[in-house]
Amino acid sequence: MKAHRETREVPVYALTVAKGGFKLARAVEGSCVASPQVPEGQKRCDDIIGGGFLRLDEGTVDVFGKLLGLALDRPVIDKTGLTGKYNFDLKFAIDETTPGVAAFGPAAGNTPAPSVFTAVQEQLGLKLEATRGPREFLVIDHVERPSEN
C-alpha cells in the first residue's frame, strides 16, 4: 500500500467569543477525577454528549469544540484564545444541524430547547461561525493484494 497525507480546505465552524463575552468561570482543578476508578467522596469528570446535551468537566475550550464537532458532524476550530479549564453544560435542540447527536440517543424529554447555535451563544458566551479551514486527510495512492508465500 502506498499513501500520503494531504491538507484540504473543508467546511468547518470557528468557535469565537460572542459580543457579550465568555460566560463560564474557570473550573476548580481537582474538583473531579478523570479515572474510571473514583475514590469514595470524589466526583467523576464527565465528558459526554447525549440527546440534546453536552457536558464536559474540567475541559479546555479546544476539547469542548471537538465534542461539539461530533454533534454538528463538522469540525469545530477553537479561535477563542481562551486558556484554562472550564465546566461546560450545554442544553440544545436536536435538529438537522446536529446530525451527530442521534447516534448518542434520543432527546431527554420534550422540553423545548434552543438550537445548538443559540445555546452556545446564550449559555456559554461563544459563537459558532460557518467558514472553511484546513483538515488533514490520508489519501491512498495504490493498493496491491499481498503475494502468496
N, C-alpha and C positions, 0 to 999 in steps of 0.2 A: 504494500500500500504506500502511496505517496500522497502527502497532504501538506498544506501550508495554512498559516493564519493570515487573515485579511481583515482590515478595518473598513467598515462601510458606514455611511450616514443613514440612519433609520429614524422613524418617528419615536420620540421619547417625550416624557414630561419632565420639565425642570421644576424643582421644588425650591421656592424662594420665600422670603419673609414677606408677609402681607403688609399693607399700609398701616394697619393698627398695631403691628409689632407681634412678636412671638409671645404666646400666652402661657407657656409652661415654665415652671421653676425647675432648677436642676434637681436631679434625684439625689437622695442621700445615699452615698456609697455604702454598700454592705447592708442595705435595708432588706435585701432578699438574697437568696442563694441560687446560683445558676446550675448547681449539681442536681442530678436525679435523686440523690440521697440527701434529703433535707433534715438537718438536726431538729429535734423537738424544740418548739418555741420559735422557729425560724419560718420565714415565708419563702416559697419557691418563686424565682423570677419567671414571669410569663413572657413568651413571645409567640402569640397565637393570632390567627386570623380565622374568623368564623362567619356565620351567617349574619352579616351586617355589622361586624365589629372587628377591630384590630387592637390588640393590646400588646404593649412592649414595656417591660420593666427594666430600668437602668440601661436603656439603649441609646445609641447615638442617632442623630438625625439621618445619617447615611444608612444605618441598618433599618430604621423606620422606612426610609424610601425604598429599600429593597423589598421589604414585606408589602408595602403599598403597591409596588410594581407587580407583585403576584396577583393582587386583586384586580388591577387595571389591565393586566395582560400586556403591559408595555413597560419598558424600563423607566425608572424614575431616577433622575440625576440630582444629587444634592448640590444646590447653588446658594445655600443659605449663609454659609460661612460660620454657622453655629458649631461650637465645640462642646464637649462635655456630654454627660449622660442625663437622660430625662425619662419620666414615666409617661408613656403615650397610652391614651384610652380614647379611641375614635369610634363613634357610632354613626353609621351611614346606611342609606337605602341600597338594596341590591337591585340593579337595573342593567340596561345594556352597556353602561360604562364600566361595570365591574364583572366582566365575564369570568374572571379567575376565582370569584368567591363561591360560585355554585359548586365547585369541586370540594369545598370545605364544609358543606352542609347548608341546610335551609335557614332562612332568616328566623331569628328568635322572636316569636310573637308577631302581631300585626301592628306594632307601634309605628306610627309614621316617623320617618327619619329623613333628613336632608340628603341630597346627592353627595357622593364622596367629595366632589369638588367644593361644595358649600360647607360640608362638615369639616374638611381640612382647614378652611379659612376661618370659620366661626369658632371651632373648638380648639384649634391649635395656633391660629395666627400665622398660618403658612398658606402658600398659594401654589397651585399646580398650573403650569402653563405648557400647552402643547407646542413642541418645537422639534428640531431634528438634532441628533447627536451621534457621536461615534459608538459603534458596537463591534466587538471582535467576533469573527466567525472562523470556524475550522472548515476549510474547503478541501474536499477530497479530489485529488487530481487523477489518480489512477488506482485501480484495484485489480489484483490478479488472484486466481484460485491458487492455493498452496500446491506445490509439486508433490507427487507421491514419493514416499521414502523407499 
